[in-house]
Amino acid sequence: MMTNNTDNIFNGLYAQSYNAFYDKKDYSGECGIIENFLNKYATSKTHDILDAGCGTGNHSIILTKRGYNMVGVDKSQTMINNAKNFASELNFDIDFVQSDLRNLQLGKKFNACISMFAVLSYMISDTDVNNYLKSIRQHLLPGSLFIFDFWYGPGVINISPSMRVKLIEQNGSEIYRLANPIINQNDHTCKIKFVVIQVKNTQVQDSQIEVHNCRYFFEDELKSFFHKNKFELKSLHGFPNVSTEPTKNTWNALGIAIAI
Ligand SMILES: C[S@@+](CC[C@H](N)C(=O)[O-])C[C@H]1O[C@@H](n2cnc3c(N)ncnc32)[C@H](O)[C@@H]1O
């Protein structure tokens, strides 16, 4: 299995349009879910949270407003720049750091970590997954919660990805995003070719292709990855409906792990 080369993704037009593509995503509701799990399982009050794969900083900004100290890390410099701009428009002082999570060295420990919107699924090889979990664990105090969502194997296989088109309007342009997924059941991955085209009136202003390779996971393998990296995988839930366990109709599942 190849290691994921994420050097050229979440860049350019794709990254510039990211917040507009996901403006219907309920980041505030997700932060509510995160807070509920922190209140339920954390052994002491949570102050310092690492946002691993923070993207444009949507969770970090909302959780800062709710009183947490956030540090956001992302591999993409463009996403980090967007997060910094977003925070400075709101006069928030949040540390957004460009780094690969598989080799993170912040020299600081947190009492929780979130890694939301399938960041784990960007870890393709077993080595990627182990390095990502090892790095995160090194930044957590024992007893800390790790909350993450990921592509849930039984759901991905049952639902099976299909071609999707999104259209958004941004600064007087139309931006079309075509997502063409190809699943590979041999290595539990799905390559999605994103074709992004910016159109003003009848002229193409800009275009870009990004290929994202995402891995889907099954409960047993996750348990063993987490155990190996000194976490206990506490529970899996549907996401965003966390009141049930994931089923074969669940594409995205939420996991709760505790640093041991
Ligand atoms: C789908 S986005 C999610 C962003 C954000 N958490 C959100 O909820 O909007 C996945 C993010 O993971 C980041 N990412 C993927 N692999 C990474 C790695 N090895 N190290 C750090 N960030 C990574 C990408 O750059 C991207 O910003």
The ligand as a Tripos MOL2 file, in Angstrom:
@<TRIPOS>MOLECULE
LIG
   27    29     1     0     0
SMALL
NO_CHARGES

@<TRIPOS>ATOM
      1 C1        -11.5730   17.3990    4.6460 C.3       1 LIG1
      2 S1        -10.3720   18.4840    5.3130 S.3       1 LIG1
      3 C2        -10.9970   18.7710    6.9460 C.3       1 LIG1
      4 C3        -10.5760   20.1200    7.4900 C.3       1 LIG1
      5 C4        -11.2550   20.5220    8.8030 C.3       1 LIG1
      6 N1        -10.9470   19.5970    9.8800 N.3       1 LIG1
      7 C5        -12.7530   20.6540    8.6260 C.2       1 LIG1
      8 O1        -13.4970   19.9690    9.3570 O.co2     1 LIG1
      9 O2        -13.1850   21.4550    7.7850 O.co2     1 LIG1
     10 C6         -8.9920   17.4070    5.6450 C.3       1 LIG1
     11 C7         -7.7700   18.1970    6.0990 C.3       1 LIG1
     12 O3         -6.7660   17.2740    6.5040 O.3       1 LIG1
     13 C8         -5.5250   17.8430    6.1470 C.3       1 LIG1
     14 N2         -4.5160   16.7650    6.1020 N.ar      1 LIG1
     15 C9         -4.5370   15.6320    5.3460 C.ar      1 LIG1
     16 N3         -3.4190   14.9100    5.5730 N.ar      1 LIG1
     17 C10        -2.6820   15.5930    6.4950 C.ar      1 LIG1
     18 C11        -1.4450   15.3610    7.1420 C.ar      1 LIG1
     19 N4         -0.7060   14.2860    6.8700 N.pl3     1 LIG1
     20 N5         -1.0060   16.2780    8.0400 N.ar      1 LIG1
     21 C12        -1.7430   17.3820    8.3210 C.ar      1 LIG1
     22 N6         -2.9280   17.6640    7.7350 N.ar      1 LIG1
     23 C13        -3.3980   16.7800    6.8350 C.ar      1 LIG1
     24 C14        -5.7840   18.4630    4.7760 C.3       1 LIG1
     25 O4         -4.7950   19.3940    4.4160 O.3       1 LIG1
     26 C15        -7.1730   19.0660    4.9990 C.3       1 LIG1
     27 O5         -7.1220   20.4100    5.4070 O.3       1 LIG1
@<TRIPOS>BOND
     1     1     2 1
     2     2     3 1
     3     2    10 1
     4     3     4 1
     5     4     5 1
     6     5     6 1
     7     5     7 1
     8     7     8 2
     9     7     9 1
    10    10    11 1
    11    11    12 1
    12    11    26 1
    13    12    13 1
    14    13    14 1
    15    13    24 1
    16    14    15 ar
    17    14    23 ar
    18    15    16 ar
    19    16    17 ar
    20    17    18 ar
    21    17    23 ar
    22    18    19 1
    23    18    20 ar
    24    20    21 ar
    25    21    22 ar
    26    22    23 ar
    27    24    25 1
    28    24    26 1
    29    26    27 1
@<TRIPOS>SUBSTRUCTURE
     1 LIG1         1 GROUP 0 **** ****
